[in-house]
């Protein structure tokens, strides 16, 4: 029996969808993101997103305001308190995604062998942003792909005894060092390692290897053993989709269902993308 777990395939009457992997990643064509969406089309895009975790659009000639307007059709915008985040026309808006020399030096000096670059966005908050829309701005001639991991499939592929060990455990997310650089602060939080996706009901394996994860209640050796098992699941190609950016490319992903990894194989080229984050339900959005 196949180990692949997939939601029941929905019907998409108004969209042309090309799956890239069985459970994660699909390209959607025949749509102009610069135009407002009908309710039917918006709902079908959301359904595709829940089914494939990350969806991609090619040949989209959209500007910042149109990127924000597209994202706003799926919820309120959240602008994180980073130096690279900026409002557009006074409204919450974009976050610049680019590798600065400071970031490159910090990553090069990272000594933790479990750092693999796999992370989710804004999970240093009690309630992270649920969605993200990322637009290509300036791309290297070659390289600079992004990898997304189906965190539900990563969980499904664990041995039963490891699933039992992880149940009820929490991993810390410590982003204070970066926040303090911009005059902000937030307590160190901890999220369940195994969490249930609120809309799909799937169990998700959810650890951020970019924000100093530590498993609460375990000694260091056992915690690192489990972190390595999780990192190994994220690193399995069977659990991934890899997207090669081109001018006009846009990615939209469910931050609750996938973790991602930016492949830094393009030297000193100033690769630039711009991201818009979609806040979670209003009840929780300020936490």
Backbone as CSV, one residue per row, in Angstrom:
resi,resn,N_x,N_y,N_z,CA_x,CA_y,CA_z,C_x,C_y,C_z
1,UNK,0.842,-1.191,0.000,0.000,0.000,0.000,0.877,1.240,0.000
2,UNK,0.527,2.237,-0.780,1.329,3.452,-0.855,1.277,4.214,0.449
3,UNK,2.420,4.825,0.799,2.491,5.633,2.016,2.036,7.061,1.761
4,UNK,1.728,7.403,0.510,1.355,8.774,0.187,-0.058,9.041,0.665
5,UNK,-0.228,10.117,1.434,-1.534,10.544,1.893,-1.925,11.793,1.125
6,UNK,-3.121,11.793,0.552,-3.546,12.920,-0.266,-5.018,13.181,-0.016
7,UNK,-5.385,14.459,-0.018,-6.785,14.796,0.121,-7.552,14.325,-1.100
8,UNK,-8.855,14.111,-0.907,-9.699,13.764,-2.047,-9.595,14.860,-3.101
9,UNK,-9.414,14.457,-4.352,-9.185,15.431,-5.411,-10.443,16.265,-5.665
10,UNK,-10.355,17.588,-5.496,-11.513,18.444,-5.760,-11.644,18.728,-7.250
11,UNK,-12.769,19.306,-7.623,-12.983,19.732,-8.992,-12.604,21.208,-9.101
12,UNK,-11.956,21.544,-10.204,-11.592,22.924,-10.463,-12.155,23.317,-11.817
13,UNK,-13.353,23.875,-11.812,-14.020,24.192,-13.067,-13.414,25.415,-13.739
14,UNK,-12.813,26.320,-12.943,-12.357,27.587,-13.507,-10.842,27.704,-13.574
15,UNK,-10.113,26.675,-13.139,-8.661,26.749,-13.080,-8.027,25.630,-13.897
16,UNK,-6.852,25.916,-14.456,-6.035,24.884,-15.096,-4.882,24.589,-14.150
17,UNK,-4.849,23.365,-13.634,-3.887,23.003,-12.592,-3.012,21.851,-13.064
18,UNK,-1.701,22.025,-12.928,-0.735,20.986,-13.252,0.018,20.606,-11.988
19,UNK,-0.333,19.464,-11.353,0.408,19.052,-10.158,1.874,18.800,-10.495
20,UNK,2.759,19.161,-9.576,4.193,18.941,-9.750,4.677,17.722,-8.974
21,UNK,4.034,17.425,-7.867,4.283,16.230,-7.078,2.933,15.729,-6.593
22,UNK,2.861,14.456,-6.150,1.540,13.914,-5.795,0.805,14.695,-4.718
23,UNK,1.511,15.193,-3.690,0.819,15.841,-2.575,1.228,17.276,-2.347
24,UNK,2.255,17.754,-3.023,2.702,19.125,-2.790,3.156,19.774,-4.092
25,UNK,2.654,20.988,-4.307,3.092,21.771,-5.440,2.234,21.589,-6.671
26,UNK,1.723,22.699,-7.221,0.985,22.664,-8.478,1.104,24.022,-9.139
27,UNK,1.212,24.018,-10.462,1.207,25.254,-11.224,-0.210,25.533,-11.717
28,UNK,-0.624,26.778,-11.565,-1.955,27.203,-11.997,-1.787,28.188,-13.146
29,UNK,-2.474,27.942,-14.231,-2.381,28.808,-15.406,-3.760,29.297,-15.805
30,UNK,-3.758,30.239,-16.755,-5.017,30.769,-17.245,-5.666,31.766,-16.320
31,UNK,-4.859,32.468,-15.500,-5.407,33.430,-14.551,-4.477,34.635,-14.490
32,UNK,-5.063,35.809,-14.345,-4.307,37.055,-14.222,-4.444,37.547,-12.795
33,UNK,-3.352,37.497,-12.030,-3.407,37.884,-10.624,-3.582,39.383,-10.437
34,UNK,-3.421,40.155,-11.501,-3.622,41.595,-11.394,-5.105,41.958,-11.315
35,UNK,-5.982,41.034,-11.693,-7.423,41.304,-11.713,-8.082,40.789,-10.442
36,UNK,-9.109,41.467,-9.958,-9.841,40.949,-8.791,-10.435,39.577,-9.092
37,UNK,-10.514,38.751,-8.060,-11.037,37.402,-8.217,-12.520,37.367,-7.884
38,UNK,-13.255,36.574,-8.633,-14.626,36.295,-8.219,-14.587,35.427,-6.971
39,UNK,-15.684,35.372,-6.240,-15.730,34.529,-5.050,-15.487,33.076,-5.420
40,UNK,-16.052,32.637,-6.547,-15.870,31.250,-6.975,-14.398,30.957,-7.258
41,UNK,-13.734,31.876,-7.974,-12.342,31.664,-8.314,-11.457,31.723,-7.072
42,UNK,-11.743,32.662,-6.187,-10.981,32.743,-4.940,-11.100,31.445,-4.146
43,UNK,-12.314,30.925,-4.047,-12.526,29.697,-3.277,-11.822,28.509,-3.916
44,UNK,-11.790,28.462,-5.253,-11.099,27.364,-5.924,-9.581,27.457,-5.722
45,UNK,-9.044,28.674,-5.711,-7.618,28.841,-5.435,-7.312,28.388,-4.007
46,UNK,-8.157,28.748,-3.067,-7.940,28.330,-1.671,-8.020,26.805,-1.550
47,UNK,-8.956,26.199,-2.266,-9.063,24.736,-2.245,-7.804,24.092,-2.818
48,UNK,-7.304,24.637,-3.927,-6.065,24.114,-4.511,-4.912,24.266,-3.537
49,UNK,-4.884,25.375,-2.833,-3.814,25.609,-1.862,-3.874,24.597,-0.730
50,UNK,-5.053,24.341,-0.211,-5.183,23.354,0.864,-4.789,21.964,0.379
51,UNK,-5.064,21.678,-0.880,-4.772,20.357,-1.422,-3.292,20.163,-1.729
52,UNK,-2.632,21.218,-2.259,-1.245,21.088,-2.732,-0.226,21.838,-1.881
53,UNK,-0.664,22.551,-0.843,0.206,23.236,0.137,0.926,24.455,-0.431
54,UNK,1.394,24.377,-1.653,1.990,25.525,-2.316,1.596,25.488,-3.785
55,UNK,1.179,26.656,-4.312,0.782,26.741,-5.711,1.584,27.853,-6.375
56,UNK,1.806,27.700,-7.684,2.690,28.599,-8.419,1.966,29.176,-9.632
57,UNK,2.286,30.430,-9.916,1.744,31.127,-11.076,2.920,31.656,-11.887
58,UNK,2.884,31.466,-13.188,3.928,31.952,-14.076,3.404,33.143,-14.885
59,UNK,4.360,33.913,-15.416,4.055,34.997,-16.363,3.041,35.994,-15.812
60,UNK,3.254,36.371,-14.543,2.385,37.344,-13.908,3.086,38.707,-13.863
61,UNK,2.568,39.647,-14.617,3.150,40.988,-14.666,2.429,41.872,-13.646
62,UNK,2.735,41.652,-12.355,2.056,42.397,-11.307,3.064,43.234,-10.527
63,UNK,2.583,44.359,-9.976,3.423,45.211,-9.154,3.136,44.958,-7.670
64,UNK,3.752,45.741,-6.818,3.594,45.548,-5.379,2.140,45.691,-4.932
65,UNK,1.504,46.755,-5.391,0.117,46.994,-4.974,-0.793,45.847,-5.412
66,UNK,-0.562,45.317,-6.598,-1.397,44.210,-7.081,-1.104,42.920,-6.323
67,UNK,0.146,42.726,-5.940,0.485,41.564,-5.118,-0.245,41.627,-3.781
68,UNK,-0.235,42.800,-3.163,-0.933,42.973,-1.890,-2.439,42.775,-2.074
69,UNK,-2.985,43.342,-3.141,-4.427,43.214,-3.386,-4.822,41.763,-3.584
70,UNK,-3.988,40.992,-4.276,-4.276,39.563,-4.438,-4.300,38.870,-3.079
71,UNK,-3.278,39.121,-2.251,-3.202,38.471,-0.949,-4.367,38.870,-0.056
72,UNK,-4.792,40.124,-0.120,-5.876,40.609,0.734,-7.199,39.903,0.475
73,UNK,-7.336,39.284,-0.671,-8.573,38.555,-0.957,-8.672,37.263,-0.147
74,UNK,-7.560,36.899,0.543,-7.546,35.677,1.359,-7.384,35.978,2.849
75,UNK,-7.346,37.258,3.200,-7.257,37.610,4.612,-6.486,38.896,4.818
76,UNK,-6.471,39.415,6.056,-5.750,40.653,6.344,-4.240,40.457,6.237
77,UNK,-3.539,41.526,5.890,-2.091,41.472,5.697,-1.388,41.695,7.034
78,UNK,-0.329,40.938,7.258,0.517,41.136,8.435,1.898,41.588,7.976
79,UNK,2.373,42.701,8.520,3.716,43.182,8.227,4.596,42.943,9.445
80,UNK,5.595,42.081,9.337,6.441,41.785,10.505,7.345,42.962,10.838
81,UNK,7.825,43.051,12.080,8.649,44.179,12.502,10.113,43.995,12.141
82,UNK,10.392,43.752,10.868,11.764,43.590,10.407,12.176,44.854,9.657
83,UNK,13.452,45.087,9.611,13.948,46.237,8.862,13.591,46.133,7.384
84,UNK,13.500,44.894,6.871,13.218,44.694,5.445,11.732,44.700,5.134
85,UNK,10.892,44.894,6.158,9.453,44.952,5.935,9.027,46.409,5.826
86,UNK,8.150,46.706,4.876,7.784,48.101,4.677,6.336,48.218,4.227
87,UNK,5.658,49.255,4.722,4.301,49.505,4.247,4.327,50.092,2.841
88,UNK,3.259,49.884,2.135,3.107,50.456,0.798,1.933,51.435,0.854
89,UNK,2.191,52.684,0.525,1.174,53.734,0.604,0.535,53.794,1.988
90,UNK,1.365,53.589,3.010,0.903,53.717,4.384,0.161,52.517,4.922
91,UNK,-0.040,51.483,4.109,-0.777,50.297,4.549,0.190,49.134,4.742
92,UNK,-0.184,48.160,5.595,0.676,46.985,5.767,1.004,46.371,4.418
93,UNK,2.246,45.927,4.275,2.621,45.503,2.940,3.687,44.469,2.849
94,UNK,4.796,44.837,2.242,5.761,43.874,1.739,6.918,43.635,2.688
95,UNK,7.490,42.461,2.544,8.724,42.123,3.231,9.724,41.702,2.158
96,UNK,10.853,42.381,2.132,11.897,42.084,1.157,12.595,40.778,1.533
97,UNK,12.736,39.862,0.574,13.444,38.607,0.785,14.728,38.666,-0.029
98,UNK,15.834,38.886,0.662,17.136,38.975,0.002,18.199,38.573,1.004
99,UNK,19.265,37.977,0.531,20.351,37.541,1.407,21.378,38.654,1.503
100,UNK,21.423,39.314,2.651,22.426,40.349,2.883,23.750,39.700,3.265
101,UNK,24.828,40.504,3.231,26.135,39.983,3.647,26.092,39.554,5.110
102,UNK,25.367,40.314,5.946,25.257,39.953,7.360,24.610,38.590,7.532
103,UNK,23.533,38.350,6.787,22.860,37.057,6.872,23.753,35.945,6.344
104,UNK,24.443,36.188,5.238,25.339,35.166,4.684,26.419,34.788,5.686
105,UNK,27.006,35.800,6.345,28.049,35.523,7.335,27.486,34.742,8.517
106,UNK,26.274,35.105,8.925,25.676,34.401,10.077,25.395,32.951,9.744
107,UNK,24.876,32.693,8.549,24.588,31.315,8.155,25.869,30.502,8.003
108,UNK,26.910,31.138,7.474,28.183,30.441,7.295,28.794,30.060,8.633
109,UNK,28.524,30.879,9.662,29.089,30.613,10.980,28.232,29.667,11.819
110,UNK,27.083,29.259,11.283,26.171,28.409,12.041,26.813,27.048,12.301
111,UNK,26.939,26.676,13.564,27.626,25.438,13.938,26.669,24.280,14.219
112,UNK,25.399,24.562,14.352,24.442,23.519,14.697,24.213,22.612,13.491
113,UNK,24.580,21.340,13.608,24.477,20.444,12.452,23.036,20.179,12.053
114,UNK,22.070,20.518,12.902,20.673,20.295,12.557,20.077,21.493,11.820
115,UNK,20.882,22.551,11.667,20.423,23.663,10.830,20.445,23.214,9.375
116,UNK,19.291,23.115,8.776,19.216,22.737,7.369,18.538,23.808,6.532
117,UNK,18.142,24.898,7.163,17.456,25.951,6.431,15.955,25.787,6.351
118,UNK,15.393,24.657,6.787,13.948,24.435,6.705,13.251,25.237,7.806
119,UNK,12.262,26.027,7.410,11.595,26.894,8.371,10.194,27.229,7.882
120,UNK,9.421,27.828,8.758,8.151,28.435,8.386,8.211,29.906,8.781
121,UNK,7.251,30.696,8.330,7.328,32.144,8.504,6.582,32.620,9.747
122,UNK,7.195,33.545,10.462,6.635,34.234,11.636,6.140,33.290,12.731
123,UNK,6.707,32.083,12.797,6.275,31.188,13.876,6.969,31.501,15.194
124,UNK,7.692,32.629,15.239,8.167,33.141,16.517,7.010,33.772,17.291
125,UNK,5.863,33.933,16.627,4.651,34.434,17.284,3.799,33.262,17.748
126,UNK,2.923,33.536,18.721,2.027,32.484,19.187,1.133,31.991,18.061
127,UNK,0.680,32.901,17.219,-0.145,32.534,16.065,0.526,33.088,14.814
128,UNK,1.277,32.274,14.087,1.976,32.751,12.878,0.999,33.112,11.771
129,UNK,1.507,33.826,10.792,0.730,34.081,9.583,0.381,32.752,8.919
130,UNK,-0.828,32.668,8.375,-1.221,31.362,7.813,-0.765,31.200,6.359
131,UNK,-0.648,32.320,5.632,-0.315,32.216,4.216,0.742,33.215,3.810
132,UNK,1.378,32.974,2.661,2.398,33.879,2.140,2.344,33.882,0.619
133,UNK,2.526,35.075,0.055,2.584,35.255,-1.397,3.939,35.871,-1.714
134,UNK,4.735,35.167,-2.528,6.108,35.574,-2.819,6.247,35.822,-4.319
135,UNK,6.801,37.002,-4.665,6.912,37.424,-6.063,8.374,37.632,-6.434
136,UNK,8.764,37.109,-7.592,10.124,37.299,-8.086,10.324,38.745,-8.513
137,UNK,11.481,39.327,-8.119,11.809,40.698,-8.484,13.109,40.765,-9.280
138,UNK,14.189,40.207,-8.740,15.493,40.209,-9.423,16.134,38.846,-9.191
139,UNK,16.297,38.077,-10.250,16.725,36.694,-10.132,18.114,36.484,-10.718
140,UNK,18.906,35.561,-10.137,20.193,35.218,-10.751,19.970,34.493,-12.072
141,UNK,20.964,34.492,-12.939,20.804,33.805,-14.231,20.504,32.320,-14.068
142,UNK,21.035,31.709,-13.011,20.794,30.298,-12.748,20.891,30.084,-11.243
143,UNK,20.135,29.112,-10.730,20.151,28.826,-9.298,19.113,29.640,-8.543
144,UNK,19.125,29.500,-7.211,18.215,30.254,-6.365,16.827,29.667,-6.261
145,UNK,16.686,28.353,-6.449,15.383,27.702,-6.307,14.891,27.783,-4.852
146,UNK,13.619,27.493,-4.666,13.051,27.331,-3.325,12.425,25.944,-3.234
147,UNK,12.654,25.291,-2.099,12.103,23.964,-1.828,11.016,24.092,-0.766
148,UNK,9.877,23.468,-1.023,8.829,23.351,-0.010,8.669,21.883,0.362
149,UNK,8.397,21.632,1.633,8.242,20.280,2.154,6.799,20.085,2.612
150,UNK,6.186,19.008,2.197,4.874,18.619,2.687,5.051,18.113,4.122
151,UNK,4.727,18.960,5.097,4.961,18.611,6.497,4.015,17.518,6.972
152,UNK,2.889,17.343,6.295,1.999,16.234,6.615,2.574,14.913,6.138
153,UNK,3.127,14.900,4.930,3.751,13.686,4.412,4.996,13.342,5.223
154,UNK,5.723,14.366,5.678,6.890,14.118,6.526,6.481,13.411,7.812
155,UNK,5.335,13.798,8.369,4.849,13.123,9.574,4.406,11.697,9.264
156,UNK,3.662,11.533,8.183,3.147,10.209,7.828,4.274,9.202,7.653
157,UNK,5.416,9.655,7.144,6.527,8.751,6.865,7.352,8.355,8.064
158,UNK,7.064,8.914,9.222,7.809,8.531,10.421,7.411,7.138,10.900
159,UNK,8.336,6.388,11.488,7.956,5.122,12.123,6.971,5.367,13.264
160,UNK,6.126,4.405,13.530,5.097,4.564,14.563,5.703,4.861,15.933
161,UNK,6.852,4.252,16.243,7.431,4.494,17.556,7.933,5.936,17.690
162,UNK,8.418,6.522,16.588,8.860,7.916,16.634,7.652,8.837,16.751
163,UNK,6.577,8.527,16.036,5.351,9.316,16.185,4.890,9.333,17.635
164,UNK,4.954,8.184,18.289,4.527,8.101,19.687,5.430,8.939,20.581
165,UNK,6.722,8.948,20.308,7.657,9.740,21.116,7.433,11.241,20.944
166,UNK,7.022,11.654,19.758,6.843,13.071,19.477,5.514,13.613,19.985
167,UNK,4.543,12.741,20.178,3.217,13.192,20.567,3.286,13.966,21.889
168,UNK,2.739,15.156,21.877,2.686,15.967,23.087,3.932,16.795,23.359
169,UNK,4.961,16.687,22.504,6.183,17.455,22.712,6.107,18.821,22.029
170,UNK,6.834,19.795,22.599,6.881,21.151,22.061,8.326,21.511,21.747
171,UNK,8.516,22.278,20.675,9.843,22.781,20.312,9.834,24.304,20.370
172,UNK,10.904,24.865,20.905,10.993,26.313,21.045,11.274,26.983,19.708
173,UNK,10.896,28.253,19.643,11.214,29.125,18.509,11.775,30.413,19.111
174,UNK,13.045,30.662,18.886,13.725,31.802,19.502,14.217,32.744,18.406
175,UNK,13.518,33.854,18.245,13.866,34.844,17.226,14.248,36.180,17.856
176,UNK,14.489,36.181,19.167,14.682,37.440,19.882,15.904,38.208,19.393
177,UNK,16.976,37.501,19.071,18.191,38.194,18.640,17.930,39.067,17.420
178,UNK,17.188,38.537,16.461,16.890,39.300,15.254,15.895,40.421,15.535
179,UNK,14.908,40.158,16.373,13.918,41.184,16.678,14.535,42.353,17.433
180,UNK,15.441,42.066,18.353,16.059,43.121,19.137,16.881,44.074,18.277
181,UNK,17.377,43.583,17.152,18.155,44.450,16.258,17.322,45.592,15.707
182,UNK,16.002,45.404,15.650,15.120,46.444,15.131,14.306,47.105,16.238
183,UNK,14.734,46.915,17.493,14.058,47.550,18.616,12.768,46.873,19.019
184,UNK,12.572,45.630,18.619,11.373,44.877,18.970,11.756,43.703,19.858
185,UNK,10.770,43.128,20.496,11.017,41.949,21.325,9.752,41.103,21.342
186,UNK,9.935,39.835,21.646,8.819,38.896,21.761,9.325,37.724,22.580
187,UNK,8.519,37.192,23.495,8.996,36.066,24.303,9.333,34.853,23.441
188,UNK,10.222,34.015,23.935,10.479,32.732,23.272,9.220,31.886,23.398
189,UNK,8.736,31.384,22.281,7.515,30.578,22.288,7.858,29.131,21.968
190,UNK,6.904,28.262,22.189,7.056,26.852,21.844,5.775,26.385,21.163
191,UNK,5.929,25.658,20.066,4.796,25.118,19.325,4.813,23.590,19.399
192,UNK,3.646,22.954,19.328,3.625,21.494,19.261,4.397,21.002,18.034
193,UNK,5.210,19.985,18.229,5.947,19.417,17.099,4.992,18.722,16.141
194,UNK,3.991,18.058,16.684,2.946,17.435,15.877,1.670,18.236,16.108
195,UNK,1.227,18.896,15.071,0.020,19.720,15.199,-0.984,19.305,14.137
196,UNK,-2.250,19.585,14.375,-3.306,19.232,13.436,-3.725,20.467,12.660
197,UNK,-3.660,20.359,11.345,-4.060,21.470,10.477,-5.543,21.751,10.695
198,UNK,-5.877,23.003,10.978,-7.234,23.349,11.378,-8.257,23.106,10.272
199,UNK,-7.857,23.250,9.018,-8.827,23.124,7.924,-8.844,21.750,7.273
200,UNK,-7.703,21.075,7.198,-7.664,19.774,6.522,-7.747,18.601,7.495
201,UNK,-7.427,18.844,8.775,-7.417,17.772,9.759,-6.176,16.904,9.706
202,UNK,-5.214,17.205,8.806,-4.001,16.404,8.700,-3.040,16.715,9.843
203,UNK,-2.331,15.692,10.287,-1.273,15.900,11.267,-0.016,16.393,10.553
204,UNK,0.625,17.389,11.147,1.737,18.097,10.526,2.963,17.996,11.423
205,UNK,4.110,17.750,10.814,5.390,17.731,11.528,5.995,19.124,11.377
206,UNK,6.076,19.888,12.477,6.294,21.326,12.353,7.385,21.805,13.292
207,UNK,8.613,21.908,12.781,9.753,22.421,13.543,10.485,23.431,12.667
208,UNK,10.945,24.521,13.270,11.699,25.541,12.548,13.177,25.388,12.888
209,UNK,13.970,24.947,11.908,15.390,24.722,12.154,16.215,26.001,12.023
210,UNK,15.572,27.100,11.705,16.292,28.357,11.596,16.201,29.220,12.834
211,UNK,15.457,28.773,13.849,15.232,29.615,15.021,15.515,28.859,16.311
212,UNK,16.681,28.228,16.345,17.235,27.610,17.556,16.260,26.642,18.240
213,UNK,15.818,25.609,17.532,14.833,24.706,18.152,15.421,23.907,19.307
214,UNK,14.642,23.762,20.340,14.989,22.922,21.486,13.710,22.242,21.934
215,UNK,13.746,20.933,22.140,12.557,20.199,22.551,12.432,20.276,24.072
216,UNK,11.334,20.810,24.527,11.116,21.037,25.954,10.918,19.698,26.669
217,UNK,11.569,19.574,27.821,11.355,18.424,28.683,12.242,17.230,28.402
218,UNK,13.108,17.320,27.378,14.022,16.220,27.072,15.455,16.668,27.319
219,UNK,16.318,15.709,27.639,17.725,16.073,27.743,18.261,16.388,26.347
220,UNK,19.404,17.046,26.305,19.921,17.555,25.033,20.132,16.440,24.023
221,UNK,20.679,15.304,24.468,20.991,14.218,23.533,19.724,13.654,22.892
222,UNK,18.697,13.401,23.709,17.464,12.844,23.155,16.762,13.860,22.273
223,UNK,16.781,15.119,22.687,16.159,16.155,21.876,16.824,16.283,20.524
224,UNK,18.159,16.244,20.503,18.867,16.350,19.231,18.639,15.124,18.359
225,UNK,18.501,13.967,18.984,18.194,12.759,18.204,16.868,12.921,17.469
226,UNK,15.849,13.422,18.172,14.546,13.589,17.547,14.569,14.703,16.504
227,UNK,15.294,15.783,16.781,15.403,16.853,15.796,16.054,16.351,14.512
228,UNK,17.051,15.501,14.649,17.702,14.954,13.459,16.735,14.079,12.656
229,UNK,15.918,13.296,13.344,14.940,12.469,12.643,13.956,13.338,11.870
230,UNK,13.555,14.462,12.466,12.639,15.377,11.793,13.327,16.028,10.594
231,UNK,14.563,16.515,10.809,15.303,17.143,9.715,15.507,16.173,8.557
232,UNK,15.757,14.918,8.873,15.938,13.914,7.819,14.655,13.734,7.009
233,UNK,13.495,13.815,7.669,12.234,13.722,6.937,12.047,14.922,6.007
234,UNK,12.388,16.099,6.497,12.279,17.285,5.654,13.202,17.181,4.435
235,UNK,14.364,16.567,4.629,15.367,16.513,3.563,15.089,15.429,2.530
236,UNK,14.102,14.580,2.741,13.797,13.520,1.785,13.160,14.104,0.525
237,UNK,13.734,13.859,-0.648,13.159,14.409,-1.884,11.708,13.996,-2.111
238,UNK,11.331,12.824,-1.619,9.954,12.353,-1.806,8.933,13.255,-1.126
239,UNK,9.385,14.025,-0.128,8.474,14.893,0.615,8.494,16.332,0.107
240,UNK,9.215,16.588,-0.986,9.490,17.964,-1.406,8.946,18.276,-2.801
241,UNK,8.812,19.574,-3.038,8.701,20.096,-4.394,9.735,21.220,-4.511
242,UNK,10.413,21.275,-5.655,11.448,22.288,-5.880,11.008,23.187,-7.026
243,UNK,11.025,24.486,-6.774,10.512,25.456,-7.739,11.646,26.319,-8.252
244,UNK,11.795,26.364,-9.582,12.782,27.222,-10.226,12.106,28.530,-10.635
245,UNK,12.590,29.604,-10.062,12.008,30.909,-10.316,12.344,31.407,-11.727
246,UNK,11.387,32.101,-12.313,11.592,32.825,-13.568,10.941,34.197,-13.423
247,UNK,11.332,35.165,-14.227,10.638,36.459,-14.174,9.126,36.265,-14.314
248,UNK,8.372,36.939,-13.470,6.918,36.811,-13.502,6.371,35.678,-12.656
249,UNK,7.221,34.994,-11.893,6.766,33.877,-11.068,6.235,34.374,-9.723
250,UNK,5.169,33.723,-9.262,4.576,34.008,-7.960,4.285,32.678,-7.278
251,UNK,4.633,32.577,-5.994,4.320,31.391,-5.197,3.371,31.791,-4.071
252,UNK,2.416,30.924,-3.773,1.432,31.142,-2.705,1.400,29.861,-1.895
253,UNK,1.749,29.936,-0.602,1.784,28.704,0.180,1.052,28.822,1.500
254,UNK,0.649,27.658,1.984,-0.013,27.500,3.278,1.078,27.288,4.318
255,UNK,1.333,28.299,5.106,2.414,28.284,6.088,2.170,27.287,7.211
256,UNK,0.938,26.793,7.337,0.605,25.813,8.373,0.857,24.385,7.916
257,UNK,1.026,24.183,6.609,1.089,22.839,6.049,2.442,22.488,5.465
258,UNK,3.327,23.482,5.326,4.607,23.249,4.664,5.701,24.052,5.356
259,UNK,6.916,23.531,5.273,8.105,24.312,5.606,8.883,24.498,4.305
260,UNK,9.776,25.489,4.294,10.473,25.755,3.031,11.947,26.057,3.275
261,UNK,12.678,26.059,2.174,14.143,26.177,2.207,14.580,26.931,0.960
262,UNK,15.311,28.021,1.151,15.837,28.790,0.024,17.221,28.275,-0.334
263,UNK,17.386,27.812,-1.559,18.652,27.235,-1.999,19.606,28.382,-2.368
264,UNK,20.714,28.480,-1.658,21.657,29.591,-1.863,22.868,29.092,-2.659
265,UNK,22.674,28.960,-3.946,23.724,28.434,-4.824,24.011,29.387,-5.970
266,UNK,23.852,30.691,-5.727,23.961,31.672,-6.810,25.017,32.732,-6.514
267,UNK,25.949,32.420,-5.621,27.065,33.318,-5.374,26.636,34.639,-4.769
268,UNK,27.219,35.728,-5.264,26.965,37.057,-4.705,25.858,37.813,-5.433
269,UNK,25.165,37.146,-6.340,24.119,37.852,-7.075,23.039,38.342,-6.100
270,UNK,22.552,39.564,-6.243,21.558,40.100,-5.301,20.144,39.604,-5.597
271,UNK,19.937,38.318,-5.405,18.612,37.735,-5.619,17.588,38.427,-4.720
272,UNK,16.493,38.895,-5.312,15.491,39.650,-4.564,14.094,39.119,-4.895
273,UNK,13.321,38.834,-3.842,11.907,38.530,-3.980,11.161,39.382,-2.957
274,UNK,9.871,39.560,-3.167,9.073,40.327,-2.210,7.891,39.484,-1.762
275,UNK,7.687,39.495,-0.430,6.706,38.606,0.196,5.617,39.412,0.894
276,UNK,4.406,38.912,0.804,3.280,39.439,1.559,2.759,38.311,2.445
277,UNK,2.563,38.596,3.729,2.081,37.603,4.676,0.599,37.828,4.972
278,UNK,-0.137,36.746,5.095,-1.576,36.809,5.378,-1.794,36.365,6.816
279,UNK,-2.365,37.252,7.625,-2.565,36.965,9.042,-3.618,35.888,9.239
280,UNK,-3.524,35.223,10.381,-4.511,34.202,10.707,-5.824,34.859,11.122
281,UNK,-6.781,34.054,11.537,-8.101,34.573,11.874,-7.999,35.746,12.847
282,UNK,-8.882,36.699,12.705,-8.843,37.940,13.479,-8.782,37.657,14.989
283,UNK,-9.458,36.617,15.432,-9.477,36.303,16.860,-8.077,36.114,17.418
284,UNK,-7.159,35.603,16.562,-5.833,35.259,17.034,-4.735,36.163,16.475
285,UNK,-5.052,37.056,15.577,-4.040,37.702,14.764,-3.092,38.599,15.546
286,UNK,-3.518,39.106,16.712,-2.661,40.026,17.449,-1.779,39.324,18.481
287,UNK,-1.842,38.025,18.569,-1.039,37.299,19.560,0.384,37.101,19.070
